[in-house]
Amino acid sequence: MADPGTDGPPQPAPRDRPPQPVPRDPEDDMPLAELDARARADAALRRIRAGADPAREAFDLANTMNDETVGRLTNAVRRFFRRSSGR
């Protein structure tokens, strides 16, 4: 089945096209904790486009960001109590 499209000659439907190799980015192989938030989100989107499970990618991304937030909050509370106990 062909998709008439809006520009040019008819294009094959996506399911009729052979799979295209997806270029790998170095960020795709790095642990999520080593990437900043934007790089993690970009890597997750690339993996989803390459066929990864969107729910799993979203869960991993949210879980990592939550862990970082809790870690930053914990460190801020510790610094606060260190300052207040040093007076």
SEDREN-879923 format. One record per residue (C-alpha): residue number from 1; residue in one letter; x, y, z. Coordinates in nm, 2 decimals. Example, Ala and Ser with C-alpha at 12.3 -4.5 7.8 and 13.67 -1.06 7.14 Angstrom:
% SEDREN-879923
<r><pos>1</pos><code>a</code><px>1.23</px><py>-0.45</py><pz>0.78</pz></r>
<r><pos>2</pos><code>s</code><px>1.37</px><py>-0.11</py><pz>0.71</pz></r>
This chain:
% SEDREN-879923
<r><pos>1</pos><code>m</code><px>0.00</px><py>0.00</py><pz>0.00</pz></r>
<r><pos>2</pos><code>a</code><px>0.13</px><py>0.34</py><pz>-0.08</pz></r>
<r><pos>3</pos><code>d</code><px>0.08</px><py>0.67</py><pz>0.10</pz></r>
<r><pos>4</pos><code>p</code><px>-0.01</px><py>0.94</py><pz>-0.15</pz></r>
<r><pos>5</pos><code>g</code><px>0.15</px><py>1.21</py><pz>0.08</pz></r>
<r><pos>6</pos><code>t</code><px>0.14</px><py>1.57</py><pz>0.00</pz></r>
<r><pos>7</pos><code>d</code><px>0.46</px><py>1.63</py><pz>-0.19</pz></r>
<r><pos>8</pos><code>g</code><px>0.61</px><py>1.44</py><pz>-0.48</pz></r>
<r><pos>9</pos><code>p</code><px>0.54</px><py>1.08</py><pz>-0.58</pz></r>
<r><pos>10</pos><code>p</code><px>0.37</px><py>0.83</py><pz>-0.36</pz></r>
<r><pos>11</pos><code>q</code><px>0.58</px><py>0.70</py><pz>-0.07</pz></r>
<r><pos>12</pos><code>p</code><px>0.56</px><py>0.35</py><pz>0.07</pz></r>
<r><pos>13</pos><code>a</code><px>0.38</px><py>0.32</py><pz>0.40</pz></r>
<r><pos>14</pos><code>p</code><px>0.62</px><py>0.31</py><pz>0.70</pz></r>
<r><pos>15</pos><code>r</code><px>0.55</px><py>-0.06</py><pz>0.76</pz></r>
<r><pos>16</pos><code>d</code><px>0.66</px><py>-0.14</py><pz>0.40</pz></r>
<r><pos>17</pos><code>r</code><px>0.99</px><py>0.04</py><pz>0.43</pz></r>
<r><pos>18</pos><code>p</code><px>1.30</px><py>-0.15</py><pz>0.54</pz></r>
<r><pos>19</pos><code>p</code><px>1.42</px><py>-0.05</py><pz>0.88</pz></r>
<r><pos>20</pos><code>q</code><px>1.68</px><py>0.22</py><pz>0.87</pz></r>
<r><pos>21</pos><code>p</code><px>1.99</px><py>0.19</py><pz>1.09</pz></r>
<r><pos>22</pos><code>v</code><px>1.98</px><py>0.44</py><pz>1.37</pz></r>
<r><pos>23</pos><code>p</code><px>2.32</px><py>0.61</py><pz>1.44</pz></r>
<r><pos>24</pos><code>r</code><px>2.44</px><py>0.56</py><pz>1.79</pz></r>
<r><pos>25</pos><code>d</code><px>2.53</px><py>0.86</py><pz>2.01</pz></r>
<r><pos>26</pos><code>p</code><px>2.79</px><py>0.82</py><pz>2.29</pz></r>
<r><pos>27</pos><code>e</code><px>2.52</px><py>0.94</py><pz>2.53</pz></r>
<r><pos>28</pos><code>d</code><px>2.31</px><py>0.63</py><pz>2.46</pz></r>
<r><pos>29</pos><code>d</code><px>2.58</px><py>0.41</py><pz>2.62</pz></r>
<r><pos>30</pos><code>m</code><px>2.66</px><py>0.63</py><pz>2.92</pz></r>
<r><pos>31</pos><code>p</code><px>2.50</px><py>0.58</py><pz>3.26</pz></r>
<r><pos>32</pos><code>l</code><px>2.22</px><py>0.83</py><pz>3.30</pz></r>
<r><pos>33</pos><code>a</code><px>2.37</px><py>0.98</py><pz>3.62</pz></r>
<r><pos>34</pos><code>e</code><px>2.67</px><py>1.11</py><pz>3.41</pz></r>
<r><pos>35</pos><code>l</code><px>2.45</px><py>1.31</py><pz>3.17</pz></r>
<r><pos>36</pos><code>d</code><px>2.28</px><py>1.64</py><pz>3.24</pz></r>
<r><pos>37</pos><code>a</code><px>1.90</px><py>1.66</py><pz>3.23</pz></r>
<r><pos>38</pos><code>r</code><px>1.88</px><py>1.78</py><pz>2.87</pz></r>
<r><pos>39</pos><code>a</code><px>2.12</px><py>1.51</py><pz>2.74</pz></r>
<r><pos>40</pos><code>r</code><px>1.93</px><py>1.24</py><pz>2.93</pz></r>
<r><pos>41</pos><code>a</code><px>1.60</px><py>1.36</py><pz>2.77</pz></r>
<r><pos>42</pos><code>d</code><px>1.76</px><py>1.37</py><pz>2.42</pz></r>
<r><pos>43</pos><code>a</code><px>1.91</px><py>1.02</py><pz>2.47</pz></r>
<r><pos>44</pos><code>a</code><px>1.57</px><py>0.88</py><pz>2.58</pz></r>
<r><pos>45</pos><code>l</code><px>1.39</px><py>1.04</py><pz>2.28</pz></r>
<r><pos>46</pos><code>r</code><px>1.65</px><py>0.88</py><pz>2.05</pz></r>
<r><pos>47</pos><code>r</code><px>1.61</px><py>0.54</py><pz>2.21</pz></r>
<r><pos>48</pos><code>i</code><px>1.23</px><py>0.57</py><pz>2.18</pz></r>
<r><pos>49</pos><code>r</code><px>1.26</px><py>0.67</py><pz>1.81</pz></r>
<r><pos>50</pos><code>a</code><px>1.48</px><py>0.36</py><pz>1.77</pz></r>
<r><pos>51</pos><code>g</code><px>1.21</px><py>0.14</py><pz>1.90</pz></r>
<r><pos>52</pos><code>a</code><px>1.27</px><py>0.14</py><pz>2.28</pz></r>
<r><pos>53</pos><code>d</code><px>0.97</px><py>0.11</py><pz>2.51</pz></r>
<r><pos>54</pos><code>p</code><px>0.85</px><py>0.47</py><pz>2.58</pz></r>
<r><pos>55</pos><code>a</code><px>0.70</px><py>0.38</py><pz>2.92</pz></r>
<r><pos>56</pos><code>r</code><px>1.03</px><py>0.23</py><pz>3.04</pz></r>
<r><pos>57</pos><code>e</code><px>1.23</px><py>0.53</py><pz>2.90</pz></r>
<r><pos>58</pos><code>a</code><px>1.00</px><py>0.77</py><pz>3.08</pz></r>
<r><pos>59</pos><code>f</code><px>1.02</px><py>0.57</py><pz>3.40</pz></r>
<r><pos>60</pos><code>d</code><px>1.40</px><py>0.56</py><pz>3.39</pz></r>
<r><pos>61</pos><code>l</code><px>1.42</px><py>0.93</py><pz>3.32</pz></r>
<r><pos>62</pos><code>a</code><px>1.18</px><py>1.03</py><pz>3.59</pz></r>
<r><pos>63</pos><code>n</code><px>1.34</px><py>0.80</py><pz>3.84</pz></r>
<r><pos>64</pos><code>t</code><px>1.69</px><py>0.93</py><pz>3.77</pz></r>
<r><pos>65</pos><code>m</code><px>1.57</px><py>1.30</py><pz>3.80</pz></r>
<r><pos>66</pos><code>n</code><px>1.39</px><py>1.22</py><pz>4.12</pz></r>
<r><pos>67</pos><code>d</code><px>1.70</px><py>1.06</py><pz>4.27</pz></r>
<r><pos>68</pos><code>e</code><px>1.91</px><py>1.36</py><pz>4.18</pz></r>
<r><pos>69</pos><code>t</code><px>1.65</px><py>1.60</py><pz>4.33</pz></r>
<r><pos>70</pos><code>v</code><px>1.64</px><py>1.40</py><pz>4.66</pz></r>
<r><pos>71</pos><code>g</code><px>2.02</px><py>1.40</py><pz>4.66</pz></r>
<r><pos>72</pos><code>r</code><px>2.04</px><py>1.78</py><pz>4.61</pz></r>
<r><pos>73</pos><code>l</code><px>1.77</px><py>1.84</py><pz>4.88</pz></r>
<r><pos>74</pos><code>t</code><px>1.95</px><py>1.61</py><pz>5.12</pz></r>
<r><pos>75</pos><code>n</code><px>2.28</px><py>1.79</py><pz>5.07</pz></r>
<r><pos>76</pos><code>a</code><px>2.12</px><py>2.13</py><pz>5.11</pz></r>
<r><pos>77</pos><code>v</code><px>1.96</px><py>2.02</py><pz>5.44</pz></r>
<r><pos>78</pos><code>r</code><px>2.30</px><py>1.88</py><pz>5.56</pz></r>
<r><pos>79</pos><code>r</code><px>2.47</px><py>2.21</py><pz>5.47</pz></r>
<r><pos>80</pos><code>f</code><px>2.20</px><py>2.40</py><pz>5.65</pz></r>
<r><pos>81</pos><code>f</code><px>2.24</px><py>2.20</py><pz>5.97</pz></r>
<r><pos>82</pos><code>r</code><px>2.62</px><py>2.22</py><pz>5.96</pz></r>
<r><pos>83</pos><code>r</code><px>2.60</px><py>2.59</py><pz>5.94</pz></r>
<r><pos>84</pos><code>s</code><px>2.34</px><py>2.63</py><pz>6.21</pz></r>
<r><pos>85</pos><code>s</code><px>2.53</px><py>2.39</py><pz>6.45</pz></r>
<r><pos>86</pos><code>g</code><px>2.86</px><py>2.57</py><pz>6.39</pz></r>
<r><pos>87</pos><code>r</code><px>2.73</px><py>2.89</py><pz>6.55</pz></r>
